[in-house]
Amino acid sequence: MAIESAADLKADALHFHSTPRPGKLEVVSTKPLANQRDLALAYSPGVAFPCLAIAADPADAAIYTARQNLVAVLTNGTAVLGLGAIGPLAGKPVMEGKAVLFKKFAGIDVFDIEVAETNVDKLVDIIVALEPTFGGINLEDIKGPECFEVEEKAKARMGIPVFHDDQHGTAIIVSAAVTNALELTGKSIDKVRIVCSGAGAAALASLNLLVSLGAKRENITVCDIEGVVFKGRETLMDRWKQAYARDTPARTLADVIAGADIFLGLSAGGVLKPEMLKLMAPDPLVMALANPTPEIMPELALEARADAMICTGRSDYPNQVNNVLCFPYIFRGALDAGASEINEAMKKAAVAAIAALARETPSEVAAQAYGGQSPLFGKTSLIPSPFDPRLMLRIAPAVARAAMESGVARRPIADFDAYADQLNRFVFRSGFMMKPLFAKARAAMKSVIYSEGEDERVLRAAQVVLEERIARPVLIGRPEVMKDRIKRFGLTVNPGVDFEVIDPRSDPRYRDYVATYLKVAERKGVTPDVARTVVRTSPSVIGALALHRGEVDALICGLEGRFSSRLDHIRDIIGLAPGCKDFSALSLVIAATGAYFLADTHVQYDPSAEEIADMAIACAHHVRRFGIEPKIALISHSDFGSADTPSALKMREALRLLGERAPDLEVDGEMQADSALSLVARERVISNSRLKGEANVLIFPNLDAGNTAFQLTRVIADALPVGPILIGPAKPAHVLTPSVTARGIVNMTAIAAVEAAGG
């Protein structure tokens, strides 16, 4: 089975790297080249002006070029993963992979550079010569001890960050895990005994950083393939290893392990035997980081010592020491502050930020990556998940601030609140769009009821809503189930204390709710028996009744079941707003190219021209809540009269009605989607459109078109959806869809709260 799995992995990996096109990277232009004017600006003669500006002031390269967001991932292929000295060309897939991680996790562009040079001084000359191109250098997979010398010499000659991730990335994660292990056990870093198995780049860098954090060299013993590193040893010694040579008669790992508080393994599988582990101090930290086989398997370690805390380099065990936890975000902070180097203060700041994040409530994204498990801070959760989206929000600002405080920041960040917003927009693409609504929601502090209060996403959203003071949550569900799931998901909110709970089984308002339901729905086929049953069993009905009675300000439902049935409950209990003929749904999609509002995506199958006009006016009102001026396109297969089909005539009539009812609205149609989104395409068809620039609100002629456009945009453009926003209810009520995330619920909470406040 293991052989078959390895064969499958090999086949899948080779297919992944070769299809649909070879490799994992491409270069994409950030500027248009649509016409002669663009070409003149991008190249000759316009390009001369930024060239002259940079010649006059080299710092202007950060303004006029991509240099300050461009990193080189550079190797000579002498120590590629666990594959050894396979050469620079064979190491290229690893460097491309590193580049993908930089881009995915921190938005940093990377050129991978594979250099056929093993002479240290010549390699350093090559690296130094690259400085005009890059904002930073990430050295990768260079064997030790040469890697120490290469980094040391390159740093001394360069004015940009040079960072050997194999050393310092590992060191930072190891130090964060040690920090939290000591926090749990009450031990002091200057008192603990550390035994290290391995004396390569990562091991020595980890020990150096731990010493910088307060560990004592006299409490550290290093072992390598030759045994204990002792004073007077001549075999396999160098000046970096010599710093940890001990005056000791001990010669083997077994001789020095007794009484050790920390075992740091960066060596070979199986070297730490269970009988050795039994000799360690109480509550030992075992960092068995050899891959793929750790120095001791976690099962064996826990069998020998139930009080042990175990870290590995593997993703299939808790406490994975993975460099992706830090290197993208360290470079992000360093680049954004214009740092000339990544110094000890910046590394220590990263350690503190990572350790602190592990003690926070686990994130929804990280829990999903690990099958819904969200362990609280403890022995099996000493370090955050690599998938925690908050890593950038914590590490990058900490590193940037440390760069400023230590005097290496050439472009200090003036406004850290604005910087946090910038990072938040990258991590949560909805951040920028939602910012004005979050501010309005905080000012209003309305109560929002959630029908599916036992759902993990609602519980996570409720915690965020409370932490960010967006609204007062009210959850429908069984308190004991909520408490059990809150504990399982690693949350810290307390039902009935931090938020109100409506328990359908025992809420004292049950009779009142039944009476209210009969009053609003008895002429819609609801009998007293049905009313009693529904109020006990339908959370969306309970939520709608609470809203109708004025006990809450807004309703969110729809995480389970059919959209149409939840909409019927709102129709029957909440009803339509005055003057509104029917509901409609507005969906926001945030793509790399911008944010677009689409309607109707979920409700009206074939709206009339009058309903289209009403919808457009209502959508404009919602869009303005985001601080955006609506620019509306009435979408059709017809382009400004090119066809006279019923749907085209309907959209044309809707435009006429809008001209009468909302003459100040920037709207035009009927038009095809490319005409709506491209001024150039539109001007080929019509020269005097009322719509200027690109449309940001697209009104579709029917539900098929609207929903299809929404789903295609969401998937093909990898666009982030917000909504659907229900338009037309007498009070704020929104029906979400089963695919919504906790962040999506938080976004809709802000929208509902602002709507309830009349904003």
Buried (B, 14 or more C-beta within 10 A) or exposed (E): EEEEEEEEEEEEEEEEEEEEEEEBBEEEEEEEEEEEEEEEBEEEEEEEEBEEBBEEEEEBBBEEBEBBBBBBBBBBBBBBEEEEBBBBEEBBBBBBBBBBBBBEBBBBBBBBBBBEBBEBEEBBBBBBEBBEBBBBBBBBBBBBBBBBBBBBBBBEEBEBBBBBBBBBBBBBBBBBBBBBBBBBBEBEBEEBBBBBBBBBBBBBBBBBBBBBBEBBBEBBBBBBEBBBBBEEBEEEBBEBBEBBBBEEEBBEBBBBBBEBBBBBBBBEBBBBBEEBBEBBBEBBBBBBBBBEEBBBBBEBBBEBBEEBBBBBBBEEBBBBBBBBBBBBBBBBBBBBBBBBBBBBBBBBBBBBBBBBBBBBBBBBBBBBBBEEBBBBBBBBBBBBBBBBBBBBBBBBBBBBBBBBEBEBBEBBBEEEEEBBEBBBBBBBBBBBBBBBBBBBBBEBEBBBBBBBBBBBBBBBBBBBBBEBEBBBBBBBBBBEEBBEBBEBBBBEBEBEEBBBBBBBEEBEBBEBBBEBBBEBBEEEEBEEEBBBEBBBEBBBBBBBBBBBEEBBBBBBBBBBBEBEEBBBBBBBBBBBEEEBBBBBBBBBBBBEEEBBBBBBBBBBEEBBBBBBBBBBBBBBEBBEBBEBEBBBBBBBBBBBEEEEEEBBBBBBBBBEBBEEEBEEBBBBBBBBBEBBBBBEBBEEBBEEBBBEEBBBBBBBBBBEBBBEBBBEBBEEBEBBBBBBBBBBBBBBBBBBBEEBBBBBBBBBBBBBBBBBBEB
